[in-house]
């Protein structure tokens, strides 16, 4: 997740890293679920990963706005 956060931030998309840190088990399970393809079928469920990344984007944007808003 560190590299994903670094990449997103380099593109101007701040992510709330603390959310990932505090929910490490959930993130790991979401990554596994998003890539669950086996010989007997495709069992991918990306919705969990999408949800936590969307929340991290939303919270990261709020934190950035709060910091930038306080500078003015």
CHARMM internal coordinates of N, CA and C (Angstrom, degrees):
IC EDIT
DIST 1 N 1 CA 1.4473
DIST 1 CA 1 C 1.5287
ANGL 1 N 1 CA 1 C 110.17
DIST 1 C 2 N 1.3087
ANGL 1 CA 1 C 2 N 117.21
DIHE 1 N 1 CA 1 C 2 N -26.62
DIST 2 N 2 CA 1.4599
ANGL 1 C 2 N 2 CA 120.16
DIHE 1 CA 1 C 2 N 2 CA -179.97
DIST 2 CA 2 C 1.5239
ANGL 2 N 2 CA 2 C 110.83
DIHE 1 C 2 N 2 CA 2 C -58.09
DIST 2 C 3 N 1.3256
ANGL 2 CA 2 C 3 N 116.96
DIHE 2 N 2 CA 2 C 3 N -45.85
DIST 3 N 3 CA 1.4558
ANGL 2 C 3 N 3 CA 120.30
DIHE 2 CA 2 C 3 N 3 CA -178.65
DIST 3 CA 3 C 1.5232
ANGL 3 N 3 CA 3 C 111.76
DIHE 2 C 3 N 3 CA 3 C -68.13
DIST 3 C 4 N 1.3170
ANGL 3 CA 3 C 4 N 116.70
DIHE 3 N 3 CA 3 C 4 N -35.22
DIST 4 N 4 CA 1.4635
ANGL 3 C 4 N 4 CA 120.36
DIHE 3 CA 3 C 4 N 4 CA 176.69
DIST 4 CA 4 C 1.5242
ANGL 4 N 4 CA 4 C 109.59
DIHE 3 C 4 N 4 CA 4 C -63.62
DIST 4 C 5 N 1.3268
ANGL 4 CA 4 C 5 N 116.46
DIHE 4 N 4 CA 4 C 5 N -43.36
DIST 5 N 5 CA 1.4666
ANGL 4 C 5 N 5 CA 120.78
DIHE 4 CA 4 C 5 N 5 CA 179.08
DIST 5 CA 5 C 1.5232
ANGL 5 N 5 CA 5 C 110.57
DIHE 4 C 5 N 5 CA 5 C -63.49
DIST 5 C 6 N 1.3275
ANGL 5 CA 5 C 6 N 116.81
DIHE 5 N 5 CA 5 C 6 N -44.03
DIST 6 N 6 CA 1.4588
ANGL 5 C 6 N 6 CA 120.54
DIHE 5 CA 5 C 6 N 6 CA 179.72
DIST 6 CA 6 C 1.5291
ANGL 6 N 6 CA 6 C 110.96
DIHE 5 C 6 N 6 CA 6 C -63.04
DIST 6 C 7 N 1.3226
ANGL 6 CA 6 C 7 N 117.08
DIHE 6 N 6 CA 6 C 7 N -43.28
DIST 7 N 7 CA 1.4554
ANGL 6 C 7 N 7 CA 120.99
DIHE 6 CA 6 C 7 N 7 CA 179.33
DIST 7 CA 7 C 1.5223
ANGL 7 N 7 CA 7 C 110.62
DIHE 6 C 7 N 7 CA 7 C -63.54
DIST 7 C 8 N 1.3205
ANGL 7 CA 7 C 8 N 116.77
DIHE 7 N 7 CA 7 C 8 N -48.36
DIST 8 N 8 CA 1.4647
ANGL 7 C 8 N 8 CA 120.52
DIHE 7 CA 7 C 8 N 8 CA -179.30
DIST 8 CA 8 C 1.5263
ANGL 8 N 8 CA 8 C 111.00
DIHE 7 C 8 N 8 CA 8 C -59.83
DIST 8 C 9 N 1.3186
ANGL 8 CA 8 C 9 N 116.91
DIHE 8 N 8 CA 8 C 9 N -44.01
DIST 9 N 9 CA 1.4596
ANGL 8 C 9 N 9 CA 120.57
DIHE 8 CA 8 C 9 N 9 CA -179.36
DIST 9 CA 9 C 1.5269
ANGL 9 N 9 CA 9 C 111.46
DIHE 8 C 9 N 9 CA 9 C -66.55
DIST 9 C 10 N 1.3375
ANGL 9 CA 9 C 10 N 117.75
DIHE 9 N 9 CA 9 C 10 N -32.54
DIST 10 N 10 CA 1.4656
ANGL 9 C 10 N 10 CA 120.31
DIHE 9 CA 9 C 10 N 10 CA 177.08
DIST 10 CA 10 C 1.5249
ANGL 10 N 10 CA 10 C 111.41
DIHE 9 C 10 N 10 CA 10 C -67.65
DIST 10 C 11 N 1.3164
ANGL 10 CA 10 C 11 N 116.31
DIHE 10 N 10 CA 10 C 11 N -21.21
DIST 11 N 11 CA 1.4712
ANGL 10 C 11 N 11 CA 122.06
DIHE 10 CA 10 C 11 N 11 CA 178.28
DIST 11 CA 11 C 1.5286
ANGL 11 N 11 CA 11 C 112.00
DIHE 10 C 11 N 11 CA 11 C -97.79
DIST 11 C 12 N 1.3394
ANGL 11 CA 11 C 12 N 116.27
DIHE 11 N 11 CA 11 C 12 N 7.63
DIST 12 N 12 CA 1.4603
ANGL 11 C 12 N 12 CA 120.35
DIHE 11 CA 11 C 12 N 12 CA 178.36
DIST 12 CA 12 C 1.5132
ANGL 12 N 12 CA 12 C 114.27
DIHE 11 C 12 N 12 CA 12 C 83.71
DIST 12 C 13 N 1.3169
ANGL 12 CA 12 C 13 N 117.56
DIHE 12 N 12 CA 12 C 13 N 19.44
DIST 13 N 13 CA 1.4625
ANGL 12 C 13 N 13 CA 122.41
DIHE 12 CA 12 C 13 N 13 CA 179.67
DIST 13 CA 13 C 1.5219
ANGL 13 N 13 CA 13 C 109.05
DIHE 12 C 13 N 13 CA 13 C -113.76
DIST 13 C 14 N 1.3130
ANGL 13 CA 13 C 14 N 117.98
DIHE 13 N 13 CA 13 C 14 N 92.76
DIST 14 N 14 CA 1.4638
ANGL 13 C 14 N 14 CA 119.61
DIHE 13 CA 13 C 14 N 14 CA -177.86
DIST 14 CA 14 C 1.5270
ANGL 14 N 14 CA 14 C 111.17
DIHE 13 C 14 N 14 CA 14 C -71.55
DIST 14 C 15 N 1.3250
ANGL 14 CA 14 C 15 N 115.59
DIHE 14 N 14 CA 14 C 15 N 132.81
DIST 15 N 15 CA 1.4598
ANGL 14 C 15 N 15 CA 121.51
DIHE 14 CA 14 C 15 N 15 CA 176.71
DIST 15 CA 15 C 1.5251
ANGL 15 N 15 CA 15 C 108.56
DIHE 14 C 15 N 15 CA 15 C -111.25
DIST 15 C 16 N 1.3046
ANGL 15 CA 15 C 16 N 116.07
DIHE 15 N 15 CA 15 C 16 N 146.61
DIST 16 N 16 CA 1.4596
ANGL 15 C 16 N 16 CA 121.42
DIHE 15 CA 15 C 16 N 16 CA 176.27
DIST 16 CA 16 C 1.5265
ANGL 16 N 16 CA 16 C 108.17
DIHE 15 C 16 N 16 CA 16 C -82.76
DIST 16 C 17 N 1.3251
ANGL 16 CA 16 C 17 N 116.19
DIHE 16 N 16 CA 16 C 17 N 96.33
DIST 17 N 17 CA 1.4661
ANGL 16 C 17 N 17 CA 121.61
DIHE 16 CA 16 C 17 N 17 CA -177.87
DIST 17 CA 17 C 1.5267
ANGL 17 N 17 CA 17 C 111.93
DIHE 16 C 17 N 17 CA 17 C -64.05
DIST 17 C 18 N 1.3131
ANGL 17 CA 17 C 18 N 116.58
DIHE 17 N 17 CA 17 C 18 N -31.50
DIST 18 N 18 CA 1.4657
ANGL 17 C 18 N 18 CA 120.79
DIHE 17 CA 17 C 18 N 18 CA -178.95
DIST 18 CA 18 C 1.5238
ANGL 18 N 18 CA 18 C 110.21
DIHE 17 C 18 N 18 CA 18 C -61.57
DIST 18 C 19 N 1.3104
ANGL 18 CA 18 C 19 N 117.52
DIHE 18 N 18 CA 18 C 19 N -37.40
DIST 19 N 19 CA 1.4680
ANGL 18 C 19 N 19 CA 121.55
DIHE 18 CA 18 C 19 N 19 CA 178.11
DIST 19 CA 19 C 1.5280
ANGL 19 N 19 CA 19 C 110.30
DIHE 18 C 19 N 19 CA 19 C -58.51
DIST 19 C 20 N 1.3308
ANGL 19 CA 19 C 20 N 116.74
DIHE 19 N 19 CA 19 C 20 N -44.20
DIST 20 N 20 CA 1.4579
ANGL 19 C 20 N 20 CA 120.55
DIHE 19 CA 19 C 20 N 20 CA 178.02
DIST 20 CA 20 C 1.5287
ANGL 20 N 20 CA 20 C 110.85
DIHE 19 C 20 N 20 CA 20 C -65.93
DIST 20 C 21 N 1.3280
ANGL 20 CA 20 C 21 N 116.91
DIHE 20 N 20 CA 20 C 21 N -42.27
DIST 21 N 21 CA 1.4648
ANGL 20 C 21 N 21 CA 121.07
DIHE 20 CA 20 C 21 N 21 CA -179.03
DIST 21 CA 21 C 1.5222
ANGL 21 N 21 CA 21 C 111.68
DIHE 20 C 21 N 21 CA 21 C -63.42
DIST 21 C 22 N 1.3240
ANGL 21 CA 21 C 22 N 116.50
DIHE 21 N 21 CA 21 C 22 N -43.75
DIST 22 N 22 CA 1.4660
ANGL 21 C 22 N 22 CA 120.66
DIHE 21 CA 21 C 22 N 22 CA -177.30
DIST 22 CA 22 C 1.5263
ANGL 22 N 22 CA 22 C 112.66
DIHE 21 C 22 N 22 CA 22 C -74.59
DIST 22 C 23 N 1.3077
ANGL 22 CA 22 C 23 N 116.57
DIHE 22 N 22 CA 22 C 23 N -15.46
DIST 23 N 23 CA 1.4727
ANGL 22 C 23 N 23 CA 121.15
DIHE 22 CA 22 C 23 N 23 CA -178.77
DIST 23 CA 23 C 1.5259
ANGL 23 N 23 CA 23 C 110.46
DIHE 22 C 23 N 23 CA 23 C -125.68
DIST 23 C 24 N 1.3176
ANGL 23 CA 23 C 24 N 116.31
DIHE 23 N 23 CA 23 C 24 N 41.11
DIST 24 N 24 CA 1.4673
ANGL 23 C 24 N 24 CA 121.51
DIHE 23 CA 23 C 24 N 24 CA -175.43
DIST 24 CA 24 C 1.5329
ANGL 24 N 24 CA 24 C 112.96
DIHE 23 C 24 N 24 CA 24 C -58.31
DIST 24 C 25 N 1.3152
ANGL 24 CA 24 C 25 N 117.75
DIHE 24 N 24 CA 24 C 25 N -40.39
DIST 25 N 25 CA 1.4586
ANGL 24 C 25 N 25 CA 120.67
DIHE 24 CA 24 C 25 N 25 CA 179.87
DIST 25 CA 25 C 1.5217
ANGL 25 N 25 CA 25 C 110.63
DIHE 24 C 25 N 25 CA 25 C -65.40
DIST 25 C 26 N 1.3261
ANGL 25 CA 25 C 26 N 116.72
DIHE 25 N 25 CA 25 C 26 N -42.47
DIST 26 N 26 CA 1.4674
ANGL 25 C 26 N 26 CA 121.03
DIHE 25 CA 25 C 26 N 26 CA 178.06
DIST 26 CA 26 C 1.5245
ANGL 26 N 26 CA 26 C 110.25
DIHE 25 C 26 N 26 CA 26 C -62.81
DIST 26 C 27 N 1.3441
ANGL 26 CA 26 C 27 N 116.71
DIHE 26 N 26 CA 26 C 27 N -44.37
DIST 27 N 27 CA 1.4618
ANGL 26 C 27 N 27 CA 120.97
DIHE 26 CA 26 C 27 N 27 CA -179.11
DIST 27 CA 27 C 1.5233
ANGL 27 N 27 CA 27 C 110.12
DIHE 26 C 27 N 27 CA 27 C -61.49
DIST 27 C 28 N 1.3287
ANGL 27 CA 27 C 28 N 116.72
DIHE 27 N 27 CA 27 C 28 N -44.94
DIST 28 N 28 CA 1.4600
ANGL 27 C 28 N 28 CA 120.33
DIHE 27 CA 27 C 28 N 28 CA 179.08
DIST 28 CA 28 C 1.5300
ANGL 28 N 28 CA 28 C 110.42
DIHE 27 C 28 N 28 CA 28 C -60.61
DIST 28 C 29 N 1.3061
ANGL 28 CA 28 C 29 N 117.17
DIHE 28 N 28 CA 28 C 29 N -46.08
DIST 29 N 29 CA 1.4712
ANGL 28 C 29 N 29 CA 120.93
DIHE 28 CA 28 C 29 N 29 CA 178.83
DIST 29 CA 29 C 1.5233
ANGL 29 N 29 CA 29 C 111.23
DIHE 28 C 29 N 29 CA 29 C -62.99
DIST 29 C 30 N 1.3268
ANGL 29 CA 29 C 30 N 116.73
DIHE 29 N 29 CA 29 C 30 N -38.66
DIST 30 N 30 CA 1.4670
ANGL 29 C 30 N 30 CA 121.15
DIHE 29 CA 29 C 30 N 30 CA 178.90
DIST 30 CA 30 C 1.5224
ANGL 30 N 30 CA 30 C 111.09
DIHE 29 C 30 N 30 CA 30 C -65.82
DIST 30 C 31 N 1.3285
ANGL 30 CA 30 C 31 N 117.22
DIHE 30 N 30 CA 30 C 31 N -39.30
DIST 31 N 31 CA 1.4671
ANGL 30 C 31 N 31 CA 120.90
DIHE 30 CA 30 C 31 N 31 CA 176.77
DIST 31 CA 31 C 1.5232
ANGL 31 N 31 CA 31 C 111.01
DIHE 30 C 31 N 31 CA 31 C -64.15
DIST 31 C 32 N 1.3149
ANGL 31 CA 31 C 32 N 116.67
DIHE 31 N 31 CA 31 C 32 N -42.07
DIST 32 N 32 CA 1.4685
ANGL 31 C 32 N 32 CA 121.13
DIHE 31 CA 31 C 32 N 32 CA 178.47
DIST 32 CA 32 C 1.5227
ANGL 32 N 32 CA 32 C 109.85
DIHE 31 C 32 N 32 CA 32 C -65.10
DIST 32 C 33 N 1.3153
ANGL 32 CA 32 C 33 N 117.36
DIHE 32 N 32 CA 32 C 33 N -46.23
DIST 33 N 33 CA 1.4702
ANGL 32 C 33 N 33 CA 121.14
DIHE 32 CA 32 C 33 N 33 CA -179.33
DIST 33 CA 33 C 1.5241
ANGL 33 N 33 CA 33 C 111.60
DIHE 32 C 33 N 33 CA 33 C -62.53
DIST 33 C 34 N 1.3275
ANGL 33 CA 33 C 34 N 116.91
DIHE 33 N 33 CA 33 C 34 N -35.62
DIST 34 N 34 CA 1.4667
ANGL 33 C 34 N 34 CA 120.56
DIHE 33 CA 33 C 34 N 34 CA -178.37
DIST 34 CA 34 C 1.5260
ANGL 34 N 34 CA 34 C 112.47
DIHE 33 C 34 N 34 CA 34 C -70.84
DIST 34 C 35 N 1.3261
ANGL 34 CA 34 C 35 N 117.27
DIHE 34 N 34 CA 34 C 35 N -17.73
DIST 35 N 35 CA 1.4610
ANGL 34 C 35 N 35 CA 119.80
DIHE 34 CA 34 C 35 N 35 CA -176.64
DIST 35 CA 35 C 1.5317
ANGL 35 N 35 CA 35 C 112.95
DIHE 34 C 35 N 35 CA 35 C -121.98
DIST 35 C 36 N 1.3082
ANGL 35 CA 35 C 36 N 117.80
DIHE 35 N 35 CA 35 C 36 N 24.54
DIST 36 N 36 CA 1.4665
ANGL 35 C 36 N 36 CA 122.29
DIHE 35 CA 35 C 36 N 36 CA -174.77
DIST 36 CA 36 C 1.5281
ANGL 36 N 36 CA 36 C 111.84
DIHE 35 C 36 N 36 CA 36 C -82.59
DIST 36 C 37 N 1.3240
ANGL 36 CA 36 C 37 N 114.99
DIHE 36 N 36 CA 36 C 37 N 84.96
DIST 37 N 37 CA 1.4660
ANGL 36 C 37 N 37 CA 121.20
DIHE 36 CA 36 C 37 N 37 CA 174.51
DIST 37 CA 37 C 1.5260
ANGL 37 N 37 CA 37 C 106.86
DIHE 36 C 37 N 37 CA 37 C -118.37
DIST 37 C 38 N 1.3128
ANGL 37 CA 37 C 38 N 115.41
DIHE 37 N 37 CA 37 C 38 N 124.43
DIST 38 N 38 CA 1.4547
ANGL 37 C 38 N 38 CA 121.01
DIHE 37 CA 37 C 38 N 38 CA -177.83
DIST 38 CA 38 C 1.5225
ANGL 38 N 38 CA 38 C 109.60
DIHE 37 C 38 N 38 CA 38 C -125.30
DIST 38 C 39 N 1.3051
ANGL 38 CA 38 C 39 N 116.15
DIHE 38 N 38 CA 38 C 39 N 172.19
DIST 39 N 39 CA 1.4702
ANGL 38 C 39 N 39 CA 120.18
DIHE 38 CA 38 C 39 N 39 CA 179.18
DIST 39 CA 39 C 1.5212
ANGL 39 N 39 CA 39 C 112.16
DIHE 38 C 39 N 39 CA 39 C -58.10
DIST 39 C 40 N 1.3256
ANGL 39 CA 39 C 40 N 116.28
DIHE 39 N 39 CA 39 C 40 N -33.84
DIST 40 N 40 CA 1.4634
ANGL 39 C 40 N 40 CA 119.31
DIHE 39 CA 39 C 40 N 40 CA -176.48
DIST 40 CA 40 C 1.5300
ANGL 40 N 40 CA 40 C 113.44
DIHE 39 C 40 N 40 CA 40 C -92.37
DIST 40 C 41 N 1.3124
ANGL 40 CA 40 C 41 N 117.95
DIHE 40 N 40 CA 40 C 41 N 7.37
DIST 41 N 41 CA 1.4538
ANGL 40 C 41 N 41 CA 118.15
DIHE 40 CA 40 C 41 N 41 CA 174.84
DIST 41 CA 41 C 1.5176
ANGL 41 N 41 CA 41 C 115.24
DIHE 40 C 41 N 41 CA 41 C 153.01
DIST 41 C 42 N 1.3045
ANGL 41 CA 41 C 42 N 113.78
DIHE 41 N 41 CA 41 C 42 N 170.30
DIST 42 N 42 CA 1.4597
ANGL 41 C 42 N 42 CA 123.20
DIHE 41 CA 41 C 42 N 42 CA 179.35
DIST 42 CA 42 C 1.5268
ANGL 42 N 42 CA 42 C 107.54
DIHE 41 C 42 N 42 CA 42 C -99.56
DIST 42 C 43 N 1.3007
ANGL 42 CA 42 C 43 N 115.80
DIHE 42 N 42 CA 42 C 43 N 110.11
DIST 43 N 43 CA 1.4541
ANGL 42 C 43 N 43 CA 121.09
DIHE 42 CA 42 C 43 N 43 CA -177.24
DIST 43 CA 43 C 1.5300
ANGL 43 N 43 CA 43 C 112.43
DIHE 42 C 43 N 43 CA 43 C -113.65
DIST 43 C 44 N 1.3283
ANGL 43 CA 43 C 44 N 116.10
DIHE 43 N 43 CA 43 C 44 N 23.04
DIST 44 N 44 CA 1.4606
ANGL 43 C 44 N 44 CA 119.88
DIHE 43 CA 43 C 44 N 44 CA -177.92
DIST 44 CA 44 C 1.5238
ANGL 44 N 44 CA 44 C 111.56
DIHE 43 C 44 N 44 CA 44 C -61.34
DIST 44 C 45 N 1.3274
ANGL 44 CA 44 C 45 N 114.35
DIHE 44 N 44 CA 44 C 45 N 139.65
DIST 45 N 45 CA 1.4562
ANGL 44 C 45 N 45 CA 122.13
DIHE 44 CA 44 C 45 N 45 CA 175.43
DIST 45 CA 45 C 1.5271
ANGL 45 N 45 CA 45 C 107.01
DIHE 44 C 45 N 45 CA 45 C -136.49
DIST 45 C 46 N 1.3308
ANGL 45 CA 45 C 46 N 117.33
DIHE 45 N 45 CA 45 C 46 N 83.49
DIST 46 N 46 CA 1.4599
ANGL 45 C 46 N 46 CA 120.49
DIHE 45 CA 45 C 46 N 46 CA -175.68
DIST 46 CA 46 C 1.5284
ANGL 46 N 46 CA 46 C 114.39
DIHE 45 C 46 N 46 CA 46 C -75.89
DIST 46 C 47 N 1.3167
ANGL 46 CA 46 C 47 N 117.52
DIHE 46 N 46 CA 46 C 47 N -9.09
DIST 47 N 47 CA 1.4658
ANGL 46 C 47 N 47 CA 119.97
DIHE 46 CA 46 C 47 N 47 CA -174.35
DIST 47 CA 47 C 1.5310
ANGL 47 N 47 CA 47 C 113.03
DIHE 46 C 47 N 47 CA 47 C -60.48
DIST 47 C 48 N 1.3249
ANGL 47 CA 47 C 48 N 117.84
DIHE 47 N 47 CA 47 C 48 N -30.59
DIST 48 N 48 CA 1.4641
ANGL 47 C 48 N 48 CA 120.41
DIHE 47 CA 47 C 48 N 48 CA -179.95
DIST 48 CA 48 C 1.5318
ANGL 48 N 48 CA 48 C 111.03
DIHE 47 C 48 N 48 CA 48 C -70.50
DIST 48 C 49 N 1.3180
ANGL 48 CA 48 C 49 N 115.34
DIHE 48 N 48 CA 48 C 49 N -42.52
DIST 49 N 49 CA 1.4617
ANGL 48 C 49 N 49 CA 120.24
DIHE 48 CA 48 C 49 N 49 CA 177.56
DIST 49 CA 49 C 1.5270
ANGL 49 N 49 CA 49 C 110.59
DIHE 48 C 49 N 49 CA 49 C -67.44
DIST 49 C 50 N 1.3104
ANGL 49 CA 49 C 50 N 116.12
DIHE 49 N 49 CA 49 C 50 N -42.14
DIST 50 N 50 CA 1.4643
ANGL 49 C 50 N 50 CA 120.65
DIHE 49 CA 49 C 50 N 50 CA 178.34
DIST 50 CA 50 C 1.5220
ANGL 50 N 50 CA 50 C 110.12
DIHE 49 C 50 N 50 CA 50 C -59.81
DIST 50 C 51 N 1.3229
ANGL 50 CA 50 C 51 N 116.92
DIHE 50 N 50 CA 50 C 51 N -41.94
DIST 51 N 51 CA 1.4623
ANGL 50 C 51 N 51 CA 121.04
DIHE 50 CA 50 C 51 N 51 CA -178.24
DIST 51 CA 51 C 1.5300
ANGL 51 N 51 CA 51 C 111.97
DIHE 50 C 51 N 51 CA 51 C -62.89
DIST 51 C 52 N 1.3320
ANGL 51 CA 51 C 52 N 117.64
DIHE 51 N 51 CA 51 C 52 N -47.47
DIST 52 N 52 CA 1.4609
ANGL 51 C 52 N 52 CA 118.78
DIHE 51 CA 51 C 52 N 52 CA -176.37
DIST 52 CA 52 C 1.5292
ANGL 52 N 52 CA 52 C 111.20
DIHE 51 C 52 N 52 CA 52 C -72.24
DIST 52 C 53 N 1.3316
ANGL 52 CA 52 C 53 N 117.88
DIHE 52 N 52 CA 52 C 53 N -34.02
DIST 53 N 53 CA 1.4667
ANGL 52 C 53 N 53 CA 119.76
DIHE 52 CA 52 C 53 N 53 CA 176.70
DIST 53 CA 53 C 1.5308
ANGL 53 N 53 CA 53 C 109.85
DIHE 52 C 53 N 53 CA 53 C -67.87
DIST 53 C 54 N 1.3256
ANGL 53 CA 53 C 54 N 117.61
DIHE 53 N 53 CA 53 C 54 N -41.40
DIST 54 N 54 CA 1.4623
ANGL 53 C 54 N 54 CA 120.65
DIHE 53 CA 53 C 54 N 54 CA 177.23
DIST 54 CA 54 C 1.5240
ANGL 54 N 54 CA 54 C 110.82
DIHE 53 C 54 N 54 CA 54 C -61.55
DIST 54 C 55 N 1.3316
ANGL 54 CA 54 C 55 N 116.77
DIHE 54 N 54 CA 54 C 55 N -41.88
DIST 55 N 55 CA 1.4704
ANGL 54 C 55 N 55 CA 120.20
DIHE 54 CA 54 C 55 N 55 CA 177.58
DIST 55 CA 55 C 1.5192
ANGL 55 N 55 CA 55 C 110.90
DIHE 54 C 55 N 55 CA 55 C -64.18
DIST 55 C 56 N 1.3340
ANGL 55 CA 55 C 56 N 117.06
DIHE 55 N 55 CA 55 C 56 N -40.50
DIST 56 N 56 CA 1.4667
ANGL 55 C 56 N 56 CA 120.81
DIHE 55 CA 55 C 56 N 56 CA 179.19
DIST 56 CA 56 C 1.5302
ANGL 56 N 56 CA 56 C 110.75
DIHE 55 C 56 N 56 CA 56 C -65.26
DIST 56 C 57 N 1.3161
ANGL 56 CA 56 C 57 N 117.01
DIHE 56 N 56 CA 56 C 57 N -38.45
DIST 57 N 57 CA 1.4705
ANGL 56 C 57 N 57 CA 120.38
DIHE 56 CA 56 C 57 N 57 CA 176.46
DIST 57 CA 57 C 1.5236
ANGL 57 N 57 CA 57 C 110.80
DIHE 56 C 57 N 57 CA 57 C -64.69
DIST 57 C 58 N 1.3207
ANGL 57 CA 57 C 58 N 115.99
DIHE 57 N 57 CA 57 C 58 N -45.87
DIST 58 N 58 CA 1.4621
ANGL 57 C 58 N 58 CA 120.48
DIHE 57 CA 57 C 58 N 58 CA -179.29
DIST 58 CA 58 C 1.5304
ANGL 58 N 58 CA 58 C 111.35
DIHE 57 C 58 N 58 CA 58 C -61.94
DIST 58 C 59 N 1.3214
ANGL 58 CA 58 C 59 N 116.52
DIHE 58 N 58 CA 58 C 59 N -47.33
DIST 59 N 59 CA 1.4632
ANGL 58 C 59 N 59 CA 120.20
DIHE 58 CA 58 C 59 N 59 CA -179.26
DIST 59 CA 59 C 1.5246
ANGL 59 N 59 CA 59 C 111.58
DIHE 58 C 59 N 59 CA 59 C -69.25
DIST 59 C 60 N 1.3301
ANGL 59 CA 59 C 60 N 117.31
DIHE 59 N 59 CA 59 C 60 N -35.87
DIST 60 N 60 CA 1.4588
ANGL 59 C 60 N 60 CA 120.71
DIHE 59 CA 59 C 60 N 60 CA 176.65
DIST 60 CA 60 C 1.5105
ANGL 60 N 60 CA 60 C 111.52
DIHE 59 C 60 N 60 CA 60 C -63.51
DIST 60 C 61 N 1.3291
ANGL 60 CA 60 C 61 N 116.35
DIHE 60 N 60 CA 60 C 61 N -40.51
DIST 61 N 61 CA 1.4634
ANGL 60 C 61 N 61 CA 120.58
DIHE 60 CA 60 C 61 N 61 CA 178.15
DIST 61 CA 61 C 1.5270
ANGL 61 N 61 CA 61 C 110.55
DIHE 60 C 61 N 61 CA 61 C -65.95
DIST 61 C 62 N 1.3192
ANGL 61 CA 61 C 62 N 117.14
DIHE 61 N 61 CA 61 C 62 N -40.70
DIST 62 N 62 CA 1.4677
ANGL 61 C 62 N 62 CA 120.38
DIHE 61 CA 61 C 62 N 62 CA 178.61
DIST 62 CA 62 C 1.5222
ANGL 62 N 62 CA 62 C 111.01
DIHE 61 C 62 N 62 CA 62 C -63.02
DIST 62 C 63 N 1.3301
ANGL 62 CA 62 C 63 N 116.75
DIHE 62 N 62 CA 62 C 63 N -42.94
DIST 63 N 63 CA 1.4674
ANGL 62 C 63 N 63 CA 120.35
DIHE 62 CA 62 C 63 N 63 CA 179.68
DIST 63 CA 63 C 1.5304
ANGL 63 N 63 CA 63 C 110.74
DIHE 62 C 63 N 63 CA 63 C -65.35
DIST 63 C 64 N 1.3327
ANGL 63 CA 63 C 64 N 116.37
DIHE 63 N 63 CA 63 C 64 N -41.75
DIST 64 N 64 CA 1.4592
ANGL 63 C 64 N 64 CA 120.47
DIHE 63 CA 63 C 64 N 64 CA 179.27
DIST 64 CA 64 C 1.5210
ANGL 64 N 64 CA 64 C 110.35
DIHE 63 C 64 N 64 CA 64 C -64.27
DIST 64 C 65 N 1.3247
ANGL 64 CA 64 C 65 N 116.87
DIHE 64 N 64 CA 64 C 65 N -42.84
DIST 65 N 65 CA 1.4594
ANGL 64 C 65 N 65 CA 120.54
DIHE 64 CA 64 C 65 N 65 CA 179.07
DIST 65 CA 65 C 1.5234
ANGL 65 N 65 CA 65 C 110.60
DIHE 64 C 65 N 65 CA 65 C -63.86
DIST 65 C 66 N 1.3139
ANGL 65 CA 65 C 66 N 116.37
DIHE 65 N 65 CA 65 C 66 N -41.09
DIST 66 N 66 CA 1.4690
ANGL 65 C 66 N 66 CA 120.22
DIHE 65 CA 65 C 66 N 66 CA -179.98
DIST 66 CA 66 C 1.5170
ANGL 66 N 66 CA 66 C 110.97
DIHE 65 C 66 N 66 CA 66 C -64.07
DIST 66 C 67 N 1.3277
ANGL 66 CA 66 C 67 N 116.85
DIHE 66 N 66 CA 66 C 67 N -39.83
DIST 67 N 67 CA 1.4686
ANGL 66 C 67 N 67 CA 120.74
DIHE 66 CA 66 C 67 N 67 CA 178.64
DIST 67 CA 67 C 1.5163
ANGL 67 N 67 CA 67 C 110.11
DIHE 66 C 67 N 67 CA 67 C -69.88
DIST 67 C 68 N 1.3337
ANGL 67 CA 67 C 68 N 117.36
DIHE 67 N 67 CA 67 C 68 N -48.86
DIST 68 N 68 CA 1.4633
ANGL 67 C 68 N 68 CA 121.59
DIHE 67 CA 67 C 68 N 68 CA -179.81
DIST 68 CA 68 C 1.5276
ANGL 68 N 68 CA 68 C 111.19
DIHE 67 C 68 N 68 CA 68 C -65.68
DIST 68 C 69 N 1.3230
ANGL 68 CA 68 C 69 N 116.74
DIHE 68 N 68 CA 68 C 69 N -36.75
DIST 69 N 69 CA 1.4669
ANGL 68 C 69 N 69 CA 120.70
DIHE 68 CA 68 C 69 N 69 CA 179.88
DIST 69 CA 69 C 1.5230
ANGL 69 N 69 CA 69 C 112.14
DIHE 68 C 69 N 69 CA 69 C -66.03
DIST 69 C 70 N 1.3335
ANGL 69 CA 69 C 70 N 117.06
DIHE 69 N 69 CA 69 C 70 N -31.58
DIST 70 N 70 CA 1.4678
ANGL 69 C 70 N 70 CA 120.84
DIHE 69 CA 69 C 70 N 70 CA 179.76
DIST 70 CA 70 C 1.5211
ANGL 70 N 70 CA 70 C 112.89
DIHE 69 C 70 N 70 CA 70 C -76.13
DIST 70 C 71 N 1.3455
ANGL 70 CA 70 C 71 N 118.01
DIHE 70 N 70 CA 70 C 71 N -16.72
DIST 71 N 71 CA 1.4544
ANGL 70 C 71 N 71 CA 121.24
DIHE 70 CA 70 C 71 N 71 CA -179.35
DIST 71 CA 71 C 1.5220
ANGL 71 N 71 CA 71 C 111.74
DIHE 70 C 71 N 71 CA 71 C -77.83
DIST 71 C 72 N 1.3203
ANGL 71 CA 71 C 72 N 117.58
DIHE 71 N 71 CA 71 C 72 N -23.42
DIST 72 N 72 CA 1.4632
ANGL 71 C 72 N 72 CA 120.52
DIHE 71 CA 71 C 72 N 72 CA -176.18
DIST 72 CA 72 C 1.4986
ANGL 72 N 72 CA 72 C 111.94
DIHE 71 C 72 N 72 CA 72 C -81.87
END
COOR INIT
IC SEED 1 N 1 CA 1 C
IC BUILD
